[in-house]
């Protein structure tokens, strides 16, 4: 049901998670030979298969959660799983970066919008969870009145 506010938050969170496939986390002015991350002058999701799986899964779970409006408890679980996948992706992304940051040498590294998209997605997922929970409480209170 697209008229509910949490559906919009889930849609935006899914777009933010899947948007990482189009924008890099960080860039260097020139390609760095011998670097696993900056060989093409950009550190992006495609550099690590684990990041591709995690952020793809997070985006898919958020988008699937939109259509689970009839089962709010499952929708809440999906948003939490998407949050956890994003969180693990961020941690792994930072670990991969720290592990291979010595390859860059003295070149400057510029952060890109890809650094902020997972954080935005996680915030949107938490807000969506809050609104789904609010809906569930409202439905339960109405059931008690009947």
N, C-alpha and C positions, 0 to 999 in steps of 0.2 A: 504494500500500500504506500504509494509515493507521497501522499499528503501529510504523513506524519513527519514530525521534525527529525526524529532519529534516523529516518530513511535518508534524509539529506546529509546528515553527519556521516552515516555509513558510506554513502556514495562519495563524499569528499575524501573520506579516509581511504577508500579503495583507490580512488584516483591518485591520491598522494603516494600510496604504496606502489602502485603500478607505474606512476610517473617517474620513478627512479630508473626505469629501463630506458628513459630518454635523456636524462640529465646526469652529469657526472657528480661525484662527491667532491672531488678536488681536481685541479689542473696545474700543470707546470707550463711555463712559456715554451719549452721545447721538449721533444720526446727524449726520454732517458734510456740509453742503450743498456741492456742488462737488467733493467728494473722489471719486476713482475707486474707491478701496478701501473707504472707510468711509462711503459714502452710506447704507448700511443699518446702521451702527454696528458692523459686523463685517467683518473681512478674512478671507475664506475662499477655498477652491479655486475656487468658481464665479465669483469676480471676474476670473479670468484663464483664457482657454481653454487656454493652453499648460500651465498647472498641472493643469487637468482631464485633459488628455491624458496628461501624464507620470505623475501619480499613479494614474490609471486603468490605464495600461499596466503600471506597476510592480506594482499589485495583481493584475492579470490574469496577468502572467508568474509571479508567486509561486504563485498558485492553480493555474495550468496545470502548473507544475513538480512539484506533488504527484503528479500522475498519470503522470509520466515516470519512475517508479521502475525501469522495465526498461532505460532508457538513462541511466545515471548521468552520462555526459559531457554530454549535452544538458541534463540537470537542473542540472548545475553551471553551464553557460552561461546557462541561464534565470535562475538566481538572481543571477549576476553582472550580467546585463542589467537585472534588476529593481533591483539595488543602484545601478547607474549612472543609471537613470531617476529613482530617488528622490533621488540626489545632485544631478542636474541640476535637479530640481524644487525642492529646497531652495535651491540657488544662485539660481535664477530668482525664487523667492518672496522671498528677501532683497533681491534687486536691485529687484523691483517695489515692495517696501515702502520701500526707501531712496529710490527715485525719487519716490514719492508721499507720503512722510511729512511733507513741508512743508505739504500740504493740511490737515492736522489742526490746525495752529496750536498753541495752548497747552493743548489738551485732553490728558488723560492717556490712555495706551494700556495696556491690560491684556493680558498674554499669556494664551493659553488652552492647553488640552491639545493643540490642533492643531500647536503649535510643536514638541512633543516626539514626536508620533507618527511623523514621517518618520525621526527618529533611532533610535527604537525599532525601526522596520521595517528600517533598514539594519543594526543590530546583529543582529537575528534572521536576516536574510539571510546575514550573514557566519558566524554560528554554524551555520546550515543547510548552508552551503557546506563548512564544516569537517567536519561529520558525513558529508556525501555523499562528500567526498574520502576520509575514513577508510574508508567502505564500499568505495569503489573500490579502495583499496590492499589491503584484506582480500580482496576477490575476486581480485585479481591475484596475491596471494601464494598463495591456494588453487589457482589455475590452475597456478602454478609447481610445486606439490607433486604435481600429478597426473601 
